[in-house]
């Protein structure tokens, strides 16, 4: 793994708060970039890699009047960083079992596109999401197959 991505993850972990079993922080990209002494674009590229690895979820936040606020960065799972070769940073994520919360940032847009081909009620969409959440950790390809099967089941029923 690129040392810059690991540096960003350490930064997020060090500055995050724990609430309800999760770690998160609100921070503007400009502030993160300044603190790490890199450009905003560099932070964006590194953050994208953390999202792809299923380690961070980015949640946009808004002020009460509707304007954008700083993003909320949720550390989906904590990892040990070290040089023993056992770190998850270098592994092929496509074969690694991922939980529902790790899968969503990686397949969310694919799922939305897949679902857009059907006319579903809100109850059907909620039922689909509930069923997906009940599934245990599995690799990305298995998540895709499971989602396609659930869509077929719900569309027929």
Buried (B, 14 or more C-beta within 10 A) or exposed (E): BEEBBBBBBEBBBEBBEEEEEBBBBBBEBEBBBEEBEBEBEBBEBBBEBBBEBBBBBEEEEEEEEEEEEBBBBBBBBEBEBEEEEEBBBEEEBEEBEBBBBBBBBBBEEEBEEBBEEEEBEEEBEEBBBEBBEEBEEBBBEBBBEBBEEBBEEBEEE
